[in-house]
Amino acid sequence: MNVGRVAEIIESIAPPAYAESWDNVGLHVGSRCWAAQRVMLAIDLTAGVLQEAIDDGVQMIIAYHPLIFEPLKALSDASDKQRIALEAAGAGIAVHCPHTALDAAPGGVNDWLAESLGPGDVRALQCHLTLPESEQFKIVTFCPPDAVDRLRNALASVGAGRVGDYELCSFELEGFGTFLGKAGAKPAVGQTGVFERVEEARLEMVCPGAALGLAVLTLREFHPYEEPPVEIYKLQRRPQRHIGVGRRVVLDQRTSLKQLVERVKARLGLAQVRVAVRPNTARRYRTIGVCAGAGGSLLETVLEQGCEMYLTGELRHHDVLAAQARGCTVVLAGHSNTERGYLKRLREQLVSRLPGLSVTLSKRDADPLRVM
């Protein structure tokens, strides 16, 4: 087993493309060629967690929060982050950080947190936009109906018309086309100097960007017309309902604040959480926004989408007041408290998909804040 194989599984669970543009996910320290028989999971890679990994003979740490977030100008012992990265590399311990890719992924951190509220419909607050590489463009042409099959096969041979596990995908529609050939033209149908109205078929096929140039050349080569009509459309990325930032939960049944809070505390193993409710409000909740960690950037989205409650790790004081003023109850469970419990599920996924891999949870990884 090596780092590359473990990283491959992590990135299949939480594809890097799902991460926020400002984030830094992936392999932070080490080589994909390094051995990785023993892996440790943690939310934060602190000096204590690293020492635990060294003492336990761990070869790879999967740390949810990025070890390296802002670019490093040096790699020395001048700062805590540099020192940890340097010591990890020196000990031959690779570090991989999935962060917001794991938040956005189906079955990831936010889905796990949303499960604490009870059964209901769950979707992303901000859907991830994606487009398969095979469907980046659509190429369209018009031809005699008896030429459609030949053109479809020719375009498919260079990569057009692939949708998921299907090939030779196309759309065709018959109609009429018109043209007037000037002197010197050699029309395949009709005569020069005569306005012609002929039966034609419209043929559409999706096409990857990498194959677009070759597809146009192929179309011209196999098309019966002297001047083949070619139209190219760039396709827009499509929202993925279950992938993206945060979650919007619509519970099957309205539920009291007390019940919801008790469910969250049980799920996260907490004795208490902080709650802000508009004064004199008695309500049973159904539509709830969820965001693990820091939820300030999603607050306006939560309010715009009609959420009656917002479950997150932390919010600024003024954000709490703003939510409260607009009738949205806030439940704050602590930043890493809303994330750490998911590591057990991640461990199960790694062990089931990589038999023989030793995966442990750090004993020193903990919320830095304590209630006294």
N, C-alpha and C positions, 0 to 999 in steps of 0.2 A: 504494500500500500504506500502511495506517496501523496505529497501535498496536492499535486495536480488532480488526482482522483477524488480526494475529499472536496477540493474546491469545485470540481465539476458537479458533484452532488448538491453542494450548497447553492451553486448558481443555477441548478435546475429547480430547486425549491424557491429560490429568490433571485430570479434573473436580474443581472445588473441594469438592464434596460428599464426596469421598473423603478429604479432609484430616482430621487429628486435631482435636478440638474446641479444644485449647489452641493450635493453630497459627495463623499469620497468612499466608494465601496470597492471591495475586491481584496486582492492580496497586498498587504502593506509591508510585510517583512518576509524575506526568504525566497526560495526557489520552488517551483512546482515539481522539481526533480527530487527534492529532499524527502527522506522517509517520513512517514506519518502513521505509525501504528497506534500511537496514544494521543488522543485529542482531548482538550479541555474547553468547556463552554463557560463564558462569562458575559456579563453586560458591559462592565468597564475593566479594561486592562490596566490595573493599578500596579504599583511596585510590589504590593503584597501578593497580588494574584500571580504576577510573573515569578516571584520567588517560590510560590506554591507549585507552579508548573515545573520549575527547575528541580525542586526537591522531589517531585513525583515522577520525574523522567518523561514529562510530556514533550512531544515533538511538534505539536501544532495547537495554537489557541484560536478559537473562533470567538472574537470579541464583538458583540453587537454594535456598540458605539465605536466610531472610527478612532484608531490610535493616532493616525496622522490626518488632521482635518485641513489645516492651512499648510501651505508649502513650507518645508523646512529649509532654512538657509545654511544649516550645518547639521552634522550628526556627531554630537559630542555629549558630554555630561552637563552641559550648561542649563538645560531645562529638563523637567520631569519627562515630557514626551520623548525628547531626544534620547535621554538616558535609557528609558524603557525600550525604545526601538533598538538602540545600540546593544543593550544587554541581551535582548531576545535574539538578535542576529548572532551575537557572539556565542550564545548557548545553542545555536542551531535550531531555534524554535521559530517556526513560521507563524505569521499572524494574518488572519483573514477577517474582514469586517463587512457584514451584509447590510446593516442599518436600515435605511428607508426602503431598500428593495424588499426586505423581509416584512416591513410594515405593509407595503402595498400588495404583496403576493396573496393569492387565494390561500386560505388556511394559515396565513401568517399571523403576526403579532396582533394586528387590529381585529382580525376575525376571532382569534382566541379571546381577546378582551371582550368583544361583543357578545360572545357566548355566555358571559356571566349574567347578562340581563334577562335571559330566558328566550324561548322560541319565538321566531318572527322572521320577517323578510329583511335581509341584510344586503346592502350594496355600498359601493364606494361613494364618499361625499364628493370627491373629485375623481372622475373616472380616468384611468390611464388611456391615452390615445396611442394606438398602434396600427401598423399596416404590414402584412406579410411581405417579405422581399419579392415574392413572385407576383405581387399585385400592386406594385408601385405606380404603374402606368396602364392606360388602356389604349390599344391601337385599333383604329377603325379604318375600314376600306369599303369601297363599293365596287361590285364586279358582276359579270353575268352570272345568273343562278347556277349554271353548270360548272362554274369555276370555283365555287365555294369550297368543296371538299379538298381540292388540290391546294388552295391557299391555306385552309385550316391546318392541313397536315404539314405543309411547309413551315408555317409559323410555329407550330408545336415542336417541330424538330430543333428549333433554336431556343426553346424555353418559354414561349408564350402559351397561354391557356392553361396554366397550372394553378389550381385552387385547392389547397390542402392536399389530400391524398388523391385528387382527381386530375386527370390530364385531358387534353383536347377539349377543354371547356370553352364555349363560345356562345354568342348570340347572333342569330341571323333573322333578317326581316326583309321581305320582298316588297318592292315598290317600283317606281319609275324614275329614271334619271334623264337629264337632257344635256345636249352639247351642240356646239356648232364648230366644226373643224375648219380651221383656216387653210389657205393654200399651203401646200407642203406637208400638211398633217396626214397621218396614215391610220385612220381609226380602225379598230378591230371589228367594229360593228357600224353599219351605216356608211354614208358618203361624205366626202369633203364638200364644204360649201352648202350643206343642207342642214337645217335645224332638225335634230333627231330627238326622238322621245322613245327610250328603250327600257325593257324590263331589266331591273338590277336587283341585287341582294346587298344588304348592308351586313357586314361581318365585323363583330367586335370580339376582341380577346384581351385579357389582362396580360401584362408583360413586365418582367423585372427590369429595373433600370440598367443593370449590367448587360442585358441582352437587347436593349432597345435599338441600338445602332445596327446590329446584325439582323434584327427582325425587319427593319425598314429595307435593308438591302435585299433580304430574302423575299419580301413582299414584291419589290420591284422586279426581281428576277422571275418570279413565278406568275405574276399578274399578266393577263392577256392584253391589257390596254397599253398603248404607247406611253401615256402619261397616267400612271396609276394614282388614284386619289388616296391620300394618306392623312389621317387625322390622329393626333396624339393628345391624350388628356392625362394630366397628373392627378392621381387619386388622393383624396384626403384621408388622414388617419382616422380610425374608427374608435369610439369609446368602448371600453371593456367594463361591463357592469360590475364585475366582482374583483376588479383589479384597480388599485389607485390609492389615493390619499384618504385616510380616515374611513369611517363607516357611518352609514345612516341606518338605524335599526327601527323597523316598525313592528312592535310586538304583536303577537297574536291576540293578547288580552291586555287591557289597561291594568296597570299595576301601581300600587302605592309607593311612595317614596321610601317608607320604612322597609318594605319588601325588597325593593331594588338595592338599597344600600346594604342590606344584610346579604344579598346574593353576591354583590361585588366584594364585600369584606371576606366572605367565605372563599370566593374564587382566588383572591389575592393573598389570603392568609393574614389579614390585617385586623387589628383590634378596633381601629377607628379610621374614618376618612373625614375630610372637611367638606361641608355642604353649605351652599348659599342659596336660599329660597326667598322669593319676593315675600315681604311681610303679609300676613293674613291670607296666605295662599293655601288652599286645600285642594289637591289635585291628584288624580290618578294618571299615570304617564303611559304614553304609547310610542311616540316618535322621539328617538334619542340619538344624539350625535356621539360618536366615539372616536377618540384619538389617543393612542398610547404616547407617553412621554410629554413633551411640551405642546399644548394645543392652541396657542395664541393665534397662529397663522391661519387656522381654520375657523375661528370664532364667527366671522361674518358669514361664511358659507353655512355654518350650522344654523345661524339665525335666519338666513334667507330661505333655507330649506324647511323651515317650520318646526325645528326640533324644540321640544318642550323641556328637554334636559340635555346636559352636555357632560359626559364622563370622560375625563382626561387626567393626566398626571399633574400638570401645573399650569397656572395662568397668572398673568400679572394682576395686581390688585385692581387696577382700573378696568381691565377686561372683565373681571368678576362683577364689578359694579355695572358695567355696560350690559352684560348678559342678564343680570338680575333686574335691571330697569326695563328690559324688553320682555320680561316674563319667562325667561329661561333659567331653570334651576341648574346649578353647577355642582358637580361632584368631583372633588380633587383627591386622588388617591396617592399622590407622590410620583415623581417622574419615573424612576426605575422600578417602582412597585408595579406599575402597569405593564412592565416589559419582562421582568425577571422570571416570572412563573412560566412563561412560554418556553424557556430553555429546556424544560423536561420533555415537552412535545418535540422539540427539535432533536433532542438526544434520541428519542424513539425512532424518528425518521432516519437518522444517520445509521443507527445500529441495524435497522431492518434492511436498509439498502446497501450497507457495507458490512456484511458478516465478517467477524474477526476483528473489526475495529474497536478499540477500547475508547469509550467516550464517557467522560466524567464531568460533573458540574463543580465549578470552583466553590470551595468552602469559604474563601475569603472575600468573594464578591458579594457586596451588600450595599444597601442604600446608605449613603454617607450621613444622612440625617437621622437623629433619634428623638423620640418624644420623652421628655423627662418630667 
